[in-house]
Amino acid sequence: MSELVWIHRFNSNELGLRGAGGFCLVPVDARVIFFPNRDFSVNPDISETIHLTYISSGEQVDLTYGKPPSKSEHRLSLTGPILKKHIGDETSNSDIKPGKIGCFFRKGDEIFLSITDADSAYGKLLDLFPTRGKTNNLVTQTVLDSQQQNNNRNFNSSGISYLSKPFLLLGYFRHR
């Protein structure tokens, strides 16, 4: 079994550290993580609340996912009150800060966000497979360890192992 994972390197602009609200531009291939059954070719405009689990704290987070009619890209807001308390600048002790890597993925009916360091396997994948000349986004299929598939909600150190072992990142990489 495989799951789609969106790997994203955060920068200070998107985290809202320069005064504007924080958001990430969602790659086209990653939209299915948030809306697996939606055909955006029919109506690309959207404004909905996304519920996800922030793995580091186990908290349920509500974020706004939208595409205003005046914009061409989809955006995931990072300004929800629960997530905002985990965001800081480079010198802070915050979990989410510039240079950190966010992994967005769906498991079953739930969406998750995991944060890791830039020198992790995911950070190295971003460096090895830049898209459109950038090294901040990668959408990939991840093959799950069959023993871990049954741990639907158990994201302890053993339950999240498929997100931390680079040799389990099998599959293909899509470039756009």
C-alpha positions in Angstrom: 0.0 0.0 0.0 1.2 3.5 -0.6 0.2 7.0 0.5 0.8 10.4 -1.0 3.0 12.6 1.0 3.6 16.3 0.4 7.0 17.4 1.7 7.4 21.1 2.2 10.3 23.3 3.5 8.9 26.3 5.3 10.3 29.8 4.9 9.7 33.0 7.0 7.2 34.5 4.5 4.8 31.6 4.5 5.0 31.3 8.3 3.7 34.8 8.6 6.8 36.1 10.4 7.0 39.3 8.5 3.5 40.5 9.5 1.3 38.9 6.9 -0.8 35.8 7.5 1.0 32.6 7.0 0.1 30.1 4.2 1.6 27.5 1.9 0.9 27.2 -1.8 -0.4 23.7 -2.4 1.1 21.9 -5.3 -1.5 20.5 -7.8 -0.4 16.9 -7.1 -0.9 17.4 -3.3 -4.6 18.5 -3.5 -5.7 14.9 -3.3 -4.3 14.7 0.2 -6.9 17.2 1.3 -9.7 16.4 -1.1 -9.4 12.8 -2.4 -12.7 12.8 -4.3 -12.9 16.4 -5.6 -12.5 17.2 -9.3 -11.0 20.7 -9.3 -11.2 20.9 -13.1 -15.0 21.4 -12.7 -14.7 24.2 -10.1 -11.2 25.2 -9.0 -12.4 27.8 -6.5 -12.6 26.6 -2.9 -12.8 27.9 0.6 -13.1 25.2 3.3 -11.9 24.3 6.7 -9.3 21.4 6.9 -9.1 19.4 10.0 -5.7 17.8 10.6 -3.7 16.3 13.4 -0.4 17.9 14.3 1.6 14.9 15.2 4.2 16.7 17.4 1.5 17.7 19.9 -1.3 15.3 19.0 -3.6 18.4 18.7 -6.4 18.7 16.2 -5.9 21.8 14.1 -8.4 23.6 11.9 -6.9 25.4 8.9 -8.4 27.2 6.0 -7.8 25.7 2.5 -8.7 28.1 -0.3 -8.4 29.3 -3.8 -9.8 32.8 -4.3 -11.2 33.4 -7.8 -8.5 36.1 -8.3 -5.6 33.7 -7.7 -4.4 30.7 -9.7 -3.0 28.6 -6.8 -4.5 26.8 -3.9 -3.4 27.9 -0.4 -3.3 26.3 3.0 -3.6 28.9 5.8 -1.1 28.5 8.6 -2.8 31.0 10.9 -5.0 28.8 13.0 -4.7 29.6 16.7 -3.5 26.1 17.7 -0.8 25.8 15.0 0.2 29.5 15.4 1.6 28.8 18.9 4.0 26.2 17.4 5.4 28.7 14.8 8.5 30.9 15.4 11.6 32.4 13.8 14.9 30.7 13.2 16.2 31.5 16.7 13.1 30.3 18.6 12.6 26.9 20.2 9.4 26.5 18.1 8.6 23.3 16.3 7.7 25.0 13.0 10.2 27.6 11.8 12.0 28.6 8.6 14.0 25.7 7.2 12.0 23.0 9.0 10.3 20.3 6.8 6.5 19.7 7.0 5.1 16.4 5.8 1.4 16.5 5.0 -0.3 13.1 4.4 -3.6 11.3 4.7 -4.0 8.0 6.4 -7.6 6.7 6.0 -9.9 9.6 6.6 -7.5 11.7 8.6 -4.9 14.3 7.5 -1.7 14.6 9.4 1.2 17.1 9.6 4.6 15.9 10.8 7.6 18.3 11.3 11.2 17.2 10.8 14.6 18.8 10.5 16.2 20.0 7.2 18.9 17.4 7.5 16.3 14.5 7.7 15.7 12.1 4.8 12.9 14.4 3.7 15.1 17.5 3.6 17.6 15.5 1.5 14.8 14.4 -0.9 13.9 18.1 -1.4 17.5 18.8 -2.3 17.8 15.9 -4.6 14.5 16.4 -6.5 14.0 20.1 -6.9 10.8 21.1 -8.7 10.6 24.1 -11.0 14.1 25.2 -9.8 13.0 25.3 -6.2 13.8 23.0 -3.3 10.8 23.6 -1.1 8.1 21.1 -2.4 8.0 17.4 -3.3 4.9 15.2 -3.7 5.7 11.5 -3.6 4.2 8.2 -3.1 5.5 6.5 0.1 5.3 2.7 0.5 4.1 1.9 3.9 5.5 -1.0 6.0 2.7 -3.6 6.1 3.2 -4.1 9.8 2.5 -0.4 10.4 -0.7 -0.2 8.3 -2.8 -1.5 11.1 -1.7 1.2 13.5 -4.3 3.7 12.4 -4.0 6.1 15.3 -0.9 4.9 17.1 1.7 7.5 16.1 4.3 6.8 18.8 7.9 6.3 18.0 7.2 2.9 16.3 3.9 3.9 14.7 5.5 6.7 12.7 8.6 4.8 11.6 7.6 4.8 8.0 8.0 8.6 8.0 11.4 8.5 9.3 13.2 5.7 7.6 14.6 6.7 4.2 14.8 3.2 2.9 11.0 2.9 3.1 10.5 5.8 0.7 10.1 3.7 -2.3 8.0 4.6 -5.3 8.2 7.3 -7.9 8.7 11.0 -7.8 6.5 13.3 -9.8 8.1 16.5 -11.2 6.0 19.4 -12.4 
